[in-house]
């Protein structure tokens, strides 16, 4: 369970399970998880009041847990988060050891939906084809559309569908990597579920998180979702070819990102027009050498 939003495993499956005649996904891909009927009596919700500004704005992230859930105390939320993340982090450490033993560069690509993450990835793979062994783990709630797009580049890919889950976790990566051919010293790209909240908290065993932000989203995204940009080593500001048609302040966006994370590297790219792609590939090469 995600301690931030409470998402469960839902109908999570790894690509191929949809062909299993006994799979729950096959019979009811969007059906709610079965749960026994419960009778709730004597409910006394924990006392928690959001901070309120003079204008009346409400801020629910001020408690010890940094978030809020109805009926759960801040202490209990912290206990759940520590328990969930501890198990995930131990699995992530195991993944990282396996990647390091084979000198594999593993990158976790994170963004909101519609940032152009998959297009950026396919263009990257086309440019690396014949020069660098690559593989991809694709994360989405449903469909195998993105994995199909990746395979069209000639790159092996595995789709991991999370069902109701809003992020990939270390166990999903461990399960997928066993089915995915990746050469020693290769690059594994993990395209996470489109979400700038929960993936920030879950270590997958990657070397770096790479945040993809498009100029169509607004320059204040790093301030709105600070945990993600604080966790990222690199921000790719994508779709810069559209800047002449938008009211987007690049310098302000960069300043916001560095306000959240002074050490973040930033590259301006256009996956469709090719701007900045050479610098992105040079960054990948530098990370392999490191």
C-alpha positions as CSV (number, residue, x, y, z in Angstrom):
1,X,0.0,0.0,0.0
2,X,1.2,3.5,-0.8
3,X,1.3,5.5,2.5
4,X,0.8,8.7,0.5
5,X,-2.4,7.9,-1.3
6,X,-3.4,4.5,0.0
7,X,-3.3,2.7,-3.4
8,X,-3.2,-1.0,-3.3
9,X,-2.0,-3.7,-5.6
10,X,-5.3,-3.7,-7.4
11,X,-5.2,-6.0,-10.4
12,X,-1.4,-5.7,-10.8
13,X,0.1,-7.9,-13.4
14,X,3.2,-8.2,-15.6
15,X,2.6,-8.4,-19.3
16,X,1.8,-12.0,-20.3
17,X,-0.6,-12.6,-17.4
18,X,-3.5,-11.3,-19.5
19,X,-3.2,-14.5,-21.5
20,X,-3.6,-16.7,-18.4
21,X,-7.2,-18.1,-18.4
22,X,-7.2,-18.0,-14.6
23,X,-6.0,-14.4,-14.3
24,X,-8.3,-12.0,-12.4
25,X,-7.3,-9.3,-14.9
26,X,-8.7,-11.4,-17.8
27,X,-12.1,-11.8,-16.3
28,X,-12.5,-8.3,-14.8
29,X,-9.7,-5.9,-15.6
30,X,-11.4,-2.9,-13.9
31,X,-13.4,-4.6,-11.2
32,X,-12.8,-3.4,-7.7
33,X,-10.9,-5.8,-5.4
34,X,-13.2,-8.1,-3.4
35,X,-13.4,-7.2,0.2
36,X,-15.6,-8.6,3.0
37,X,-18.5,-6.4,4.2
38,X,-17.6,-4.5,7.4
39,X,-19.9,-2.9,10.0
40,X,-18.3,0.2,11.4
41,X,-19.5,1.3,14.8
42,X,-18.3,3.9,17.3
43,X,-16.0,5.7,14.9
44,X,-14.0,8.4,16.5
45,X,-11.8,10.1,13.9
46,X,-8.4,11.3,15.2
47,X,-8.2,15.0,15.8
48,X,-6.3,16.7,13.0
49,X,-6.8,20.1,11.7
50,X,-5.2,21.5,8.6
51,X,-3.3,24.7,8.8
52,X,-5.3,27.6,7.4
53,X,-3.9,30.7,5.8
54,X,-5.5,34.2,6.3
55,X,-7.1,33.7,2.9
56,X,-8.7,30.4,4.0
57,X,-6.4,28.1,2.1
58,X,-6.0,24.7,3.7
59,X,-2.7,22.8,4.1
60,X,-2.9,19.2,5.1
61,X,0.9,18.4,4.9
62,X,2.0,20.0,8.1
63,X,1.7,16.9,10.4
64,X,4.5,14.5,11.4
65,X,3.6,12.2,8.4
66,X,3.5,15.1,6.0
67,X,0.1,14.1,4.7
68,X,-3.4,13.2,5.9
69,X,-5.8,10.3,5.6
70,X,-9.3,10.2,7.2
71,X,-9.5,8.1,10.3
72,X,-5.8,7.5,10.6
73,X,-3.5,9.2,13.1
74,X,-0.3,10.9,12.1
75,X,1.6,8.3,14.2
76,X,-0.1,5.4,12.5
77,X,0.6,6.8,9.1
78,X,4.3,7.1,9.9
79,X,4.3,3.5,11.2
80,X,2.7,2.3,7.9
81,X,5.1,4.4,5.8
82,X,8.2,3.2,7.6
83,X,7.1,-0.5,7.3
84,X,6.2,-0.2,3.6
85,X,9.3,1.7,2.6
86,X,11.6,-0.5,4.7
87,X,10.5,-3.6,2.9
88,X,10.8,-1.8,-0.5
89,X,14.2,-0.4,0.3
90,X,15.6,-3.8,1.2
91,X,14.4,-5.1,-2.2
92,X,15.7,-2.1,-4.0
93,X,19.2,-2.6,-2.4
94,X,19.1,-6.2,-3.7
95,X,18.2,-4.9,-7.2
96,X,21.0,-2.3,-7.0
97,X,23.6,-5.0,-6.1
98,X,22.5,-7.1,-9.1
99,X,22.8,-4.1,-11.4
100,X,26.1,-3.1,-10.0
101,X,27.6,-6.6,-10.4
102,X,26.9,-6.4,-14.1
103,X,27.8,-2.7,-14.5
104,X,24.4,-1.8,-15.7
105,X,23.2,1.8,-15.7
106,X,19.6,1.9,-14.5
107,X,17.6,5.1,-14.8
108,X,14.1,5.8,-13.4
109,X,12.2,8.2,-15.7
110,X,9.4,10.0,-13.8
111,X,7.0,12.7,-15.0
112,X,3.3,13.7,-15.0
113,X,1.2,12.2,-17.8
114,X,1.6,13.9,-21.2
115,X,5.2,15.2,-20.7
116,X,6.4,13.3,-23.7
117,X,8.4,10.8,-21.7
118,X,7.7,7.8,-24.0
119,X,8.5,9.8,-27.2
120,X,11.7,11.0,-25.6
121,X,12.6,7.4,-24.7
122,X,11.8,6.0,-28.2
123,X,13.9,8.8,-29.8
124,X,16.8,8.1,-27.4
125,X,16.7,4.3,-28.2
126,X,16.8,5.0,-31.9
127,X,19.9,7.1,-31.5
128,X,21.6,4.5,-29.3
129,X,20.7,1.5,-31.5
130,X,23.8,-0.2,-32.7
131,X,26.0,1.6,-30.2
132,X,24.6,0.6,-26.8
133,X,22.6,-2.3,-25.5
134,X,19.4,-1.1,-23.9
135,X,16.2,-2.5,-22.4
136,X,13.1,-0.9,-21.0
137,X,10.6,-1.6,-18.2
138,X,7.3,0.3,-18.9
139,X,5.0,1.2,-16.0
140,X,1.3,2.1,-16.5
141,X,-1.9,1.3,-14.7
142,X,-3.3,-0.5,-17.8
143,X,-2.6,-1.4,-21.5
144,X,0.6,-2.5,-23.2
145,X,0.7,0.4,-25.6
146,X,4.0,1.9,-24.5
147,X,5.9,-1.4,-24.4
148,X,4.7,-1.9,-28.0
149,X,6.1,1.5,-29.0
150,X,9.4,0.6,-27.4
151,X,9.6,-2.7,-29.2
152,X,9.1,-1.0,-32.5
153,X,12.6,0.5,-32.0
154,X,14.1,-3.0,-31.8
155,X,14.6,-2.7,-28.0
156,X,13.4,-5.4,-25.6
157,X,10.7,-4.2,-23.3
158,X,8.5,-5.5,-20.5
159,X,5.2,-3.9,-19.6
160,X,4.3,-3.8,-15.9
161,X,0.7,-2.8,-15.2
162,X,0.0,-1.7,-11.7
163,X,-3.8,-1.9,-11.7
164,X,-4.9,0.6,-9.0
165,X,-1.3,1.3,-8.0
166,X,0.1,4.8,-8.8
167,X,3.8,3.8,-9.0
168,X,6.3,1.0,-9.6
169,X,8.0,-0.5,-6.6
170,X,11.2,-2.6,-6.2
171,X,9.4,-5.9,-6.2
172,X,7.9,-5.1,-9.6
173,X,11.3,-4.2,-11.0
174,X,12.8,-7.4,-9.6
175,X,10.1,-9.5,-11.2
176,X,10.3,-7.8,-14.6
177,X,14.1,-7.8,-14.8
178,X,14.2,-11.6,-14.6
179,X,12.2,-11.7,-17.9
180,X,14.2,-9.0,-19.7
181,X,17.5,-9.6,-21.6
182,X,20.0,-6.9,-20.7
183,X,23.7,-7.2,-21.5
184,X,26.5,-6.4,-19.1
185,X,27.3,-2.7,-19.1
186,X,23.9,-2.0,-20.8
187,X,21.4,0.7,-19.9
188,X,18.0,-0.2,-18.4
189,X,15.4,2.6,-18.7
190,X,12.5,2.3,-16.2
191,X,9.5,4.5,-17.4
192,X,7.5,4.9,-14.2
193,X,3.7,5.5,-14.0
194,X,2.8,9.1,-14.9
195,X,2.7,10.7,-11.4
196,X,4.8,13.3,-9.7
197,X,3.9,12.3,-6.2
198,X,4.3,8.7,-5.1
199,X,7.2,7.5,-7.3
200,X,9.4,10.0,-5.5
201,X,9.3,7.9,-2.3
202,X,10.0,4.5,-3.9
203,X,13.5,3.4,-4.6
204,X,13.7,0.8,-7.4
205,X,17.4,0.2,-7.2
206,X,18.1,2.8,-9.9
207,X,21.3,4.9,-10.2
208,X,19.3,8.1,-10.9
209,X,15.8,9.5,-11.1
210,X,15.3,11.6,-14.2
211,X,12.4,14.0,-14.1
212,X,10.9,14.9,-17.4
213,X,9.0,18.2,-17.4
214,X,7.4,19.7,-20.6
215,X,7.0,23.4,-21.2
216,X,3.3,22.9,-21.7
217,X,2.9,22.1,-18.0
218,X,3.9,25.4,-16.3
219,X,7.2,26.6,-14.8
220,X,6.1,26.2,-11.2
221,X,5.8,22.4,-11.3
222,X,9.0,21.9,-9.2
223,X,7.5,24.0,-6.4
224,X,4.1,22.1,-6.6
225,X,5.8,18.7,-6.5
226,X,9.0,19.4,-4.6
227,X,9.7,15.8,-3.4
228,X,10.0,14.5,-6.9
229,X,12.4,17.2,-8.1
230,X,14.4,17.0,-4.9
231,X,14.8,13.2,-5.5
232,X,15.9,13.7,-9.2
233,X,19.5,14.0,-10.3
234,X,18.5,15.4,-13.7
235,X,15.6,17.4,-15.1
236,X,14.9,17.2,-18.8
237,X,12.8,20.2,-19.9
238,X,11.0,18.7,-22.9
239,X,9.1,20.1,-25.9
240,X,11.2,23.3,-26.1
241,X,10.3,23.6,-29.7
242,X,6.9,24.8,-28.6
243,X,8.3,27.8,-26.6
244,X,7.5,30.3,-29.3
245,X,3.8,29.5,-28.9
246,X,3.6,29.4,-25.1
247,X,3.8,31.8,-22.2
248,X,6.6,29.8,-20.4
249,X,9.5,31.3,-18.5
250,X,12.4,28.9,-18.8
251,X,14.7,30.9,-16.5
252,X,12.0,30.9,-13.8
253,X,11.4,27.2,-14.2
254,X,15.1,26.5,-13.8
255,X,15.3,28.8,-10.7
256,X,12.3,27.0,-9.1
257,X,14.0,23.6,-9.8
258,X,17.2,24.7,-8.2
259,X,15.3,26.2,-5.2
260,X,14.0,22.7,-4.5
261,X,17.3,20.9,-5.5
262,X,20.4,23.1,-5.8
263,X,22.4,20.1,-7.3
264,X,19.9,19.1,-10.0
265,X,21.3,19.1,-13.5
266,X,19.0,20.5,-16.2
267,X,18.9,19.9,-20.0
268,X,16.6,21.5,-22.5
269,X,15.4,19.0,-25.1
270,X,12.9,18.4,-27.9
271,X,12.3,14.8,-28.5
272,X,10.4,15.5,-31.8
273,X,12.8,18.1,-33.2
274,X,16.1,16.8,-31.8
275,X,17.1,19.9,-29.8
276,X,19.4,19.0,-26.9
277,X,19.4,15.3,-27.7
278,X,23.2,15.2,-28.2
279,X,23.7,16.7,-24.7
280,X,21.3,14.1,-23.2
281,X,23.2,11.3,-24.9
282,X,26.5,12.8,-23.6
283,X,25.0,12.7,-20.1
284,X,24.1,9.1,-20.5
285,X,27.7,8.3,-21.7
286,X,29.1,10.2,-18.7
287,X,27.0,8.2,-16.3
288,X,28.2,4.9,-17.8
289,X,31.8,6.0,-17.4
290,X,31.1,6.9,-13.8
